[in-house]
Amino acid sequence: MTWNTDDTSTALRVLAVDDEKPALDELVYLLTEQVGVGEVHGASEATGALRVLRAHPVDAVFLDIDMPGLTGMELAGILSEFAEPPAVVFVTAHDDHAVAAFDLGAVDYLLKPLRAARLAEAVRRIAAARAPVATPPAQTHPSEVIPVELGGVTTLVHRADVSWVEADGDYARLHTTSGSHLVRIPLSALESRWEGAGFLRVHRSYLVALRLVTGLRSTGSGTVVCLRAEGSSGAVELPVSRRQVRELKQRLVHGPRQNWSQR
């Protein structure tokens, strides 16, 4: 038997299972009265419940424990093996099975005689368990800041303003939107610190911001990467070492910072 009480797409589809007809009728009636419950099916024993489930996937099963044939506990064990198991709420006159019920992953354990308010709480728990877990927004890490000494004045250069970096012995020259700056940091150190921030070392002497790459070009001597202008940092072509060509292509095709549209 099936009742439809709510046709919204978010309404719960439930199955009530009890071998005692008066108890089943009461459970079905109370479920149809619950806000948030839509389609309600009924079954008088475990085998019949499995037949209903084959024809009508449900979100939750309200299940008596003491039944002929398969008990409610045994049926719950079978349901737990489903690819998408429904939530299980036990509805029983006995309070001595609660521990075993929750060991089976039951969402709730209701004692007869049923109270509408207590049933409503079980429905709320099911709805909460089905609600998609909100993905926390991606954390935005502040751009690293590098102090640059120039004429006795310390200037703070943000990583986000760097277009590319050039090795200069034990130093590195930052080419930025405001000009170039020599800093006492090895290129290898910046490579390891900035790899996860959209930078890639394309050559032993160069580290580039992938967001500025407009393409690759083959030359007679190898491959160069083309960077678009940004602020005071003009457009430039930099050599790519042979062993870095494949990684650069993969990062440009699959990476989140690819920028092929601005040529």
CORHU-V662174 format. One record per residue. N is the residue number from 1. RES is the residue in one small letter. SS is DSSP state (@ for helix, = for strand, . for the rest). PHI is phi in radians with two decimals (none if undefined). Layout:
BEGIN
n->N res->RES ss->SS phi->PHI
n->N res->RES ss->SS phi->PHI
END
This chain:
BEGIN
n->1 res->m ss->. phi->none
n->2 res->t ss->= phi->-2.39
n->3 res->w ss->= phi->-2.20
n->4 res->n ss->= phi->-2.03
n->5 res->t ss->. phi->-2.01
n->6 res->d ss->. phi->-2.67
n->7 res->d ss->. phi->-1.70
n->8 res->t ss->. phi->-1.29
n->9 res->s ss->. phi->-1.20
n->10 res->t ss->. phi->-1.64
n->11 res->a ss->. phi->-1.21
n->12 res->l ss->= phi->-1.27
n->13 res->r ss->= phi->-1.75
n->14 res->v ss->= phi->-2.27
n->15 res->l ss->= phi->-2.22
n->16 res->a ss->= phi->-1.85
n->17 res->v ss->= phi->-2.28
n->18 res->d ss->. phi->-2.77
n->19 res->d ss->. phi->-1.38
n->20 res->e ss->. phi->-1.67
n->21 res->k ss->@ phi->-1.01
n->22 res->p ss->@ phi->-1.03
n->23 res->a ss->@ phi->-1.17
n->24 res->l ss->@ phi->-1.15
n->25 res->d ss->@ phi->-1.07
n->26 res->e ss->@ phi->-1.15
n->27 res->l ss->@ phi->-1.10
n->28 res->v ss->@ phi->-1.08
n->29 res->y ss->@ phi->-1.07
n->30 res->l ss->@ phi->-1.11
n->31 res->l ss->@ phi->-1.16
n->32 res->t ss->@ phi->-1.15
n->33 res->e ss->. phi->-1.49
n->34 res->q ss->. phi->-1.43
n->35 res->v ss->. phi->-1.15
n->36 res->g ss->. phi->1.67
n->37 res->v ss->= phi->-1.77
n->38 res->g ss->= phi->-1.87
n->39 res->e ss->= phi->-1.35
n->40 res->v ss->= phi->-2.15
n->41 res->h ss->= phi->-1.92
n->42 res->g ss->= phi->-2.31
n->43 res->a ss->= phi->-2.56
n->44 res->s ss->. phi->-1.69
n->45 res->e ss->. phi->-2.81
n->46 res->a ss->@ phi->-1.13
n->47 res->t ss->@ phi->-1.10
n->48 res->g ss->@ phi->-1.11
n->49 res->a ss->@ phi->-1.10
n->50 res->l ss->@ phi->-1.15
n->51 res->r ss->@ phi->-1.14
n->52 res->v ss->@ phi->-1.07
n->53 res->l ss->@ phi->-1.16
n->54 res->r ss->@ phi->-1.16
n->55 res->a ss->@ phi->-1.61
n->56 res->h ss->. phi->-2.42
n->57 res->p ss->. phi->-1.01
n->58 res->v ss->. phi->-2.22
n->59 res->d ss->. phi->-1.57
n->60 res->a ss->= phi->-2.67
n->61 res->v ss->= phi->-2.14
n->62 res->f ss->= phi->-1.71
n->63 res->l ss->= phi->-2.27
n->64 res->d ss->. phi->-1.29
n->65 res->i ss->. phi->-1.69
n->66 res->d ss->. phi->-1.48
n->67 res->m ss->. phi->-2.43
n->68 res->p ss->. phi->-1.17
n->69 res->g ss->. phi->1.27
n->70 res->l ss->. phi->-1.23
n->71 res->t ss->. phi->-1.34
n->72 res->g ss->@ phi->-1.07
n->73 res->m ss->@ phi->-1.10
n->74 res->e ss->@ phi->-1.16
n->75 res->l ss->@ phi->-1.13
n->76 res->a ss->@ phi->-1.07
n->77 res->g ss->@ phi->-1.10
n->78 res->i ss->@ phi->-1.16
n->79 res->l ss->@ phi->-1.09
n->80 res->s ss->. phi->-1.16
n->81 res->e ss->. phi->-1.55
n->82 res->f ss->. phi->-1.11
n->83 res->a ss->. phi->-1.04
n->84 res->e ss->. phi->-2.22
n->85 res->p ss->. phi->-1.14
n->86 res->p ss->. phi->-1.29
n->87 res->a ss->= phi->-1.18
n->88 res->v ss->= phi->-2.06
n->89 res->v ss->= phi->-2.14
n->90 res->f ss->= phi->-1.48
n->91 res->v ss->= phi->-2.21
n->92 res->t ss->= phi->-2.60
n->93 res->a ss->. phi->-1.57
n->94 res->h ss->. phi->-2.00
n->95 res->d ss->. phi->-1.72
n->96 res->d ss->. phi->-1.56
n->97 res->h ss->. phi->-1.91
n->98 res->a ss->@ phi->-1.07
n->99 res->v ss->@ phi->-1.07
n->100 res->a ss->@ phi->-1.11
n->101 res->a ss->@ phi->-1.10
n->102 res->f ss->@ phi->-1.27
n->103 res->d ss->@ phi->-1.11
n->104 res->l ss->. phi->-1.46
n->105 res->g ss->. phi->1.55
n->106 res->a ss->. phi->-1.06
n->107 res->v ss->. phi->-1.34
n->108 res->d ss->= phi->-2.76
n->109 res->y ss->= phi->-2.45
n->110 res->l ss->= phi->-1.86
n->111 res->l ss->= phi->-1.76
n->112 res->k ss->. phi->-1.39
n->113 res->p ss->. phi->-1.26
n->114 res->l ss->. phi->-1.22
n->115 res->r ss->. phi->-2.00
n->116 res->a ss->@ phi->-1.02
n->117 res->a ss->@ phi->-1.13
n->118 res->r ss->@ phi->-1.21
n->119 res->l ss->@ phi->-1.13
n->120 res->a ss->@ phi->-1.06
n->121 res->e ss->@ phi->-1.12
n->122 res->a ss->@ phi->-1.10
n->123 res->v ss->@ phi->-1.09
n->124 res->r ss->@ phi->-1.10
n->125 res->r ss->@ phi->-1.13
n->126 res->i ss->@ phi->-1.12
n->127 res->a ss->@ phi->-1.06
n->128 res->a ss->@ phi->-1.16
n->129 res->a ss->@ phi->-1.20
n->130 res->r ss->@ phi->-1.47
n->131 res->a ss->. phi->-1.10
n->132 res->p ss->. phi->-1.08
n->133 res->v ss->. phi->-1.28
n->134 res->a ss->. phi->-1.16
n->135 res->t ss->. phi->-1.38
n->136 res->p ss->. phi->-1.10
n->137 res->p ss->. phi->-1.02
n->138 res->a ss->. phi->-1.00
n->139 res->q ss->. phi->-1.28
n->140 res->t ss->. phi->-1.75
n->141 res->h ss->. phi->-1.55
n->142 res->p ss->. phi->-1.04
n->143 res->s ss->. phi->-1.07
n->144 res->e ss->. phi->-1.08
n->145 res->v ss->= phi->-2.00
n->146 res->i ss->= phi->-2.03
n->147 res->p ss->= phi->-1.31
n->148 res->v ss->= phi->-2.14
n->149 res->e ss->= phi->-1.58
n->150 res->l ss->= phi->-2.53
n->151 res->g ss->. phi->1.04
n->152 res->g ss->. phi->1.38
n->153 res->v ss->= phi->-1.95
n->154 res->t ss->= phi->-1.62
n->155 res->t ss->= phi->-1.93
n->156 res->l ss->= phi->-1.67
n->157 res->v ss->= phi->-1.81
n->158 res->h ss->= phi->-1.49
n->159 res->r ss->@ phi->-0.97
n->160 res->a ss->@ phi->-1.10
n->161 res->d ss->@ phi->-1.64
n->162 res->v ss->= phi->-1.55
n->163 res->s ss->= phi->-1.61
n->164 res->w ss->= phi->-2.77
n->165 res->v ss->= phi->-2.24
n->166 res->e ss->= phi->-2.07
n->167 res->a ss->= phi->-1.22
n->168 res->d ss->= phi->-2.51
n->169 res->g ss->. phi->1.14
n->170 res->d ss->. phi->-1.47
n->171 res->y ss->= phi->-1.91
n->172 res->a ss->= phi->-2.42
n->173 res->r ss->= phi->-1.83
n->174 res->l ss->= phi->-1.56
n->175 res->h ss->= phi->-1.71
n->176 res->t ss->= phi->-2.17
n->177 res->t ss->. phi->-1.16
n->178 res->s ss->. phi->-1.91
n->179 res->g ss->= phi->2.25
n->180 res->s ss->= phi->-1.87
n->181 res->h ss->= phi->-2.44
n->182 res->l ss->= phi->-1.63
n->183 res->v ss->= phi->-2.20
n->184 res->r ss->. phi->-1.53
n->185 res->i ss->. phi->-2.38
n->186 res->p ss->. phi->-1.13
n->187 res->l ss->@ phi->-1.04
n->188 res->s ss->@ phi->-1.09
n->189 res->a ss->@ phi->-1.21
n->190 res->l ss->@ phi->-1.16
n->191 res->e ss->@ phi->-1.00
n->192 res->s ss->@ phi->-1.23
n->193 res->r ss->@ phi->-1.34
n->194 res->w ss->@ phi->-1.88
n->195 res->e ss->@ phi->-1.00
n->196 res->g ss->@ phi->-1.43
n->197 res->a ss->@ phi->-1.93
n->198 res->g ss->. phi->1.58
n->199 res->f ss->= phi->-2.00
n->200 res->l ss->= phi->-2.45
n->201 res->r ss->= phi->-1.43
n->202 res->v ss->= phi->-1.72
n->203 res->h ss->= phi->-2.79
n->204 res->r ss->. phi->-1.05
n->205 res->s ss->. phi->-1.93
n->206 res->y ss->= phi->-2.41
n->207 res->l ss->= phi->-2.17
n->208 res->v ss->= phi->-2.15
n->209 res->a ss->= phi->-1.47
n->210 res->l ss->@ phi->-1.11
n->211 res->r ss->@ phi->-1.14
n->212 res->l ss->@ phi->-1.73
n->213 res->v ss->= phi->-1.25
n->214 res->t ss->= phi->-1.88
n->215 res->g ss->= phi->2.89
n->216 res->l ss->= phi->-2.09
n->217 res->r ss->= phi->-2.42
n->218 res->s ss->= phi->-1.47
n->219 res->t ss->= phi->-2.13
n->220 res->g ss->. phi->-1.12
n->221 res->s ss->. phi->-1.81
n->222 res->g ss->= phi->2.67
n->223 res->t ss->= phi->-2.20
n->224 res->v ss->= phi->-2.15
n->225 res->v ss->= phi->-1.82
n->226 res->c ss->= phi->-1.79
n->227 res->l ss->= phi->-1.98
n->228 res->r ss->. phi->-1.36
n->229 res->a ss->. phi->-1.23
n->230 res->e ss->= phi->-2.62
n->231 res->g ss->. phi->1.09
n->232 res->s ss->. phi->-1.38
n->233 res->s ss->= phi->-1.52
n->234 res->g ss->. phi->-1.30
n->235 res->a ss->. phi->-1.09
n->236 res->v ss->= phi->-2.62
n->237 res->e ss->= phi->-2.07
n->238 res->l ss->= phi->-2.11
n->239 res->p ss->= phi->-1.19
n->240 res->v ss->= phi->-2.02
n->241 res->s ss->. phi->-1.16
n->242 res->r ss->@ phi->-1.00
n->243 res->r ss->@ phi->-1.30
n->244 res->q ss->@ phi->-1.70
n->245 res->v ss->@ phi->-1.06
n->246 res->r ss->@ phi->-1.13
n->247 res->e ss->@ phi->-1.11
n->248 res->l ss->@ phi->-1.08
n->249 res->k ss->@ phi->-1.08
n->250 res->q ss->@ phi->-1.12
n->251 res->r ss->@ phi->-1.15
n->252 res->l ss->@ phi->-1.25
n->253 res->v ss->@ phi->-1.38
n->254 res->h ss->@ phi->-1.85
n->255 res->g ss->. phi->-1.33
n->256 res->p ss->. phi->-1.22
n->257 res->r ss->. phi->-1.84
n->258 res->q ss->. phi->-1.06
n->259 res->n ss->. phi->-2.58
n->260 res->w ss->. phi->-1.65
n->261 res->s ss->. phi->-1.38
n->262 res->q ss->. phi->-1.78
n->263 res->r ss->. phi->-1.86
END
